[in-house]
Structure formats: structure tokens, C-alpha cells
Amino acid sequence: MTTEPYQQLNKDEDRLVNYRKKKMKKNPIKINPANKGKFTATKKATGKTTAELANSPNPLTRKRANFARMAKRGFKPLSKGGMAGEDHYKASGCGRY
């Protein structure tokens, strides 16, 4: 049995990782120094989580909470798809199927 296909997969993964690193170096996220730490200060002062502040009546707080949520996942889009129908209910243990 050859390990050639596995070696090819590792090379492809390495290329993808290197591409992402280069892309982040070229286009890093720039945060205005005057705004650094403002959302964290709001979280500490209110004792709320990011998810709770995302539903705040203040639009600026909502904007900062959404930015923090997106930054945590590296500004990648949410995954598409997922389980649906019978598979979803079996996996989640909801109800009988």
C-alpha cells in the first residue's frame, strides 16, 4: 500500500494553511486605537456575555458585539448546510423517529 495519496493531502492542507497566513499578512484587520478595549470594558461593566450584548438596544453595542463574534471565528462565513429531517432528529435525540 502506498502513502502517496496521503502525502498529496498533506501538501494540499499545507498550501491552504500557507495561503491563509499570507492573506492575513496582506490584509490584517485594523482597529482604530481609540476604540480598542471599549467592548471589553462594556462587557466587564455590565457583566453580560457577547451574545447578550448582541441583543442590546444600543446599536453601537450591537455592532461591537457582532464584530467580536465574527473576529472570534476569523471572519469566516458561517458553515452552510447541516443536518435536516430525520437525521437531525436522530442525532439531537429530540422526539421519536
C-alpha atoms as a printed R data frame, in Angstrom:
   type eleno elety resid chain resno       x      y      z
1  ATOM     1    CA   MET     A     1   0.000  0.000  0.000
2  ATOM     2    CA   THR     A     2   1.393  3.380 -0.962
3  ATOM     3    CA   THR     A     3   1.176  6.526  1.108
4  ATOM     4    CA   GLU     A     4   1.273  8.781 -1.943
5  ATOM     5    CA   PRO     A     5  -2.397  9.922 -1.766
6  ATOM     6    CA   TYR     A     6  -1.970 10.799  1.909
7  ATOM     7    CA   GLN     A     7   1.168 12.765  1.182
8  ATOM     8    CA   GLN     A     8  -0.722 14.688 -1.509
9  ATOM     9    CA   LEU     A     9  -3.477 15.533  1.000
10 ATOM    10    CA   ASN     A    10  -0.900 16.848  3.471
11 ATOM    11    CA   LYS     A    11   0.650 19.020  0.750
12 ATOM    12    CA   ASP     A    12  -2.770 20.421 -0.157
13 ATOM    13    CA   GLU     A    13  -3.508 21.200  3.501
14 ATOM    14    CA   ASP     A    14  -0.127 22.909  3.869
15 ATOM    15    CA   ARG     A    15  -0.834 25.024  0.796
16 ATOM    16    CA   LEU     A    16  -4.188 26.087  2.203
17 ATOM    17    CA   VAL     A    17  -2.687 26.989  5.586
18 ATOM    18    CA   ASN     A    18   0.098 28.980  3.923
19 ATOM    19    CA   TYR     A    19  -2.439 30.770  1.700
20 ATOM    20    CA   ARG     A    20  -4.493 31.817  4.720
21 ATOM    21    CA   LYS     A    21  -1.388 33.055  6.559
22 ATOM    22    CA   LYS     A    22  -0.308 35.123  3.557
23 ATOM    23    CA   LYS     A    23  -3.786 36.557  3.138
24 ATOM    24    CA   MET     A    24  -3.896 37.636  6.790
25 ATOM    25    CA   LYS     A    25  -0.471 39.271  6.460
26 ATOM    26    CA   LYS     A    26  -1.597 41.195  3.386
27 ATOM    27    CA   ASN     A    27  -4.933 42.309  4.795
28 ATOM    28    CA   PRO     A    28  -4.804 42.388  8.595
29 ATOM    29    CA   ILE     A    29  -7.744 43.781 10.487
30 ATOM    30    CA   LYS     A    30  -7.146 47.355 11.510
31 ATOM    31    CA   ILE     A    31  -8.864 48.571 14.666
32 ATOM    32    CA   ASN     A    32  -8.818 52.241 15.492
33 ATOM    33    CA   PRO     A    33  -6.646 52.627 18.617
34 ATOM    34    CA   ALA     A    34  -9.281 54.936 20.105
35 ATOM    35    CA   ASN     A    35 -11.808 52.063 20.015
36 ATOM    36    CA   LYS     A    36  -9.597 49.282 21.388
37 ATOM    37    CA   GLY     A    37 -10.943 47.777 24.589
38 ATOM    38    CA   LYS     A    38 -14.285 49.586 24.558
39 ATOM    39    CA   PHE     A    39 -16.348 46.436 24.033
40 ATOM    40    CA   THR     A    40 -14.405 44.554 26.700
41 ATOM    41    CA   ALA     A    41 -14.985 47.425 29.111
42 ATOM    42    CA   THR     A    42 -18.724 47.288 28.363
43 ATOM    43    CA   LYS     A    43 -18.755 43.530 28.989
44 ATOM    44    CA   LYS     A    44 -16.974 43.916 32.325
45 ATOM    45    CA   ALA     A    45 -19.142 46.832 33.443
46 ATOM    46    CA   THR     A    46 -22.436 45.118 32.609
47 ATOM    47    CA   GLY     A    47 -21.405 41.544 33.411
48 ATOM    48    CA   LYS     A    48 -23.093 40.342 30.225
49 ATOM    49    CA   THR     A    49 -21.836 37.946 27.581
50 ATOM    50    CA   THR     A    50 -21.184 38.786 23.942
51 ATOM    51    CA   ALA     A    51 -24.393 37.003 22.942
52 ATOM    52    CA   GLU     A    52 -26.399 39.047 25.432
53 ATOM    53    CA   LEU     A    53 -24.851 42.299 24.237
54 ATOM    54    CA   ALA     A    54 -25.623 41.354 20.625
55 ATOM    55    CA   ASN     A    55 -29.303 41.896 21.530
56 ATOM    56    CA   SER     A    56 -28.685 45.256 23.191
57 ATOM    57    CA   PRO     A    57 -30.980 48.188 22.376
58 ATOM    58    CA   ASN     A    58 -27.860 50.313 21.750
59 ATOM    59    CA   PRO     A    59 -26.855 49.970 18.058
60 ATOM    60    CA   LEU     A    60 -23.177 50.716 18.753
61 ATOM    61    CA   THR     A    61 -23.003 47.937 21.346
62 ATOM    62    CA   ARG     A    62 -24.691 45.539 18.910
63 ATOM    63    CA   LYS     A    63 -22.163 46.490 16.233
64 ATOM    64    CA   ARG     A    64 -19.233 45.874 18.579
65 ATOM    65    CA   ALA     A    65 -20.698 42.558 19.764
66 ATOM    66    CA   ASN     A    66 -21.149 41.374 16.190
67 ATOM    67    CA   PHE     A    67 -17.572 42.376 15.358
68 ATOM    68    CA   ALA     A    68 -16.276 40.416 18.357
69 ATOM    69    CA   ARG     A    69 -18.344 37.368 17.379
70 ATOM    70    CA   MET     A    70 -17.065 37.461 13.795
71 ATOM    71    CA   ALA     A    71 -13.458 38.098 14.870
72 ATOM    72    CA   LYS     A    72 -13.541 35.031 17.094
73 ATOM    73    CA   ARG     A    73 -14.170 32.813 14.062
74 ATOM    74    CA   GLY     A    74 -11.643 34.675 11.913
75 ATOM    75    CA   PHE     A    75 -14.253 36.487  9.806
76 ATOM    76    CA   LYS     A    76 -15.092 33.224  8.042
77 ATOM    77    CA   PRO     A    77 -18.670 32.790  6.862
78 ATOM    78    CA   LEU     A    78 -20.940 30.551  8.871
79 ATOM    79    CA   SER     A    79 -20.967 26.978  7.632
80 ATOM    80    CA   LYS     A    80 -23.667 26.161  5.136
81 ATOM    81    CA   GLY     A    81 -25.885 23.124  5.230
82 ATOM    82    CA   GLY     A    82 -26.109 20.841  8.161
83 ATOM    83    CA   MET     A    83 -28.391 18.011  9.038
84 ATOM    84    CA   ALA     A    84 -32.055 18.180  8.247
85 ATOM    85    CA   GLY     A    85 -35.070 15.938  8.563
86 ATOM    86    CA   GLU     A    86 -34.798 12.508 10.098
87 ATOM    87    CA   ASP     A    87 -31.012 12.631 10.584
88 ATOM    88    CA   HIS     A    88 -31.300 15.827 12.600
89 ATOM    89    CA   TYR     A    89 -33.855 14.374 14.992
90 ATOM    90    CA   LYS     A    90 -31.926 11.146 15.453
91 ATOM    91    CA   ALA     A    91 -28.676 12.973 16.175
92 ATOM    92    CA   SER     A    92 -30.172 15.505 18.550
93 ATOM    93    CA   GLY     A    93 -32.286 12.986 20.471
94 ATOM    94    CA   CYS     A    94 -35.408 15.118 20.023
95 ATOM    95    CA   GLY     A    95 -38.576 13.101 19.950
96 ATOM    96    CA   ARG     A    96 -39.014  9.661 18.472
97 ATOM    97    CA   TYR     A    97 -38.225  8.873 14.873
